[in-house]
């Protein structure tokens, strides 16, 4: 199974309930499972994401982040993606998050900057093939 994880690390008033990137990924990769959460999600929701990781063969993590926001509820899921030796995730970040970037660097995970939906589509297609 291919798992797309879309996490919004933002103040609660900036959380969006629809996202262009997610919509296009659903269209382009209809067989992929798309999991969405944010830094204010309930622990149960995050635990669902962690359980999906157990079945995933390929993982795409897209972080939409505000520079000063804490990882919050998403921290356990992010840590699992970064630490899991069984998966080599494709990680894409829009914005910045110092804490996430430190974690990724410590785990020696490459992080790509989000440029556009089109560019990410090309990168993800390469990663999945």
Secondary structure, 3 states (H helix, E strand, C coil): CEEEEEEEECCHHHCCCCCHHHHHHHHHCCCCEEEEEECCCCHHHHHHHHHHHHHCCEEEEEEEECCCCCCHHHHHHHHHHHHCCCCCCEEEEEECCHHHHHHHHHCCCCEEECCCHHHHHHHHHHHHC
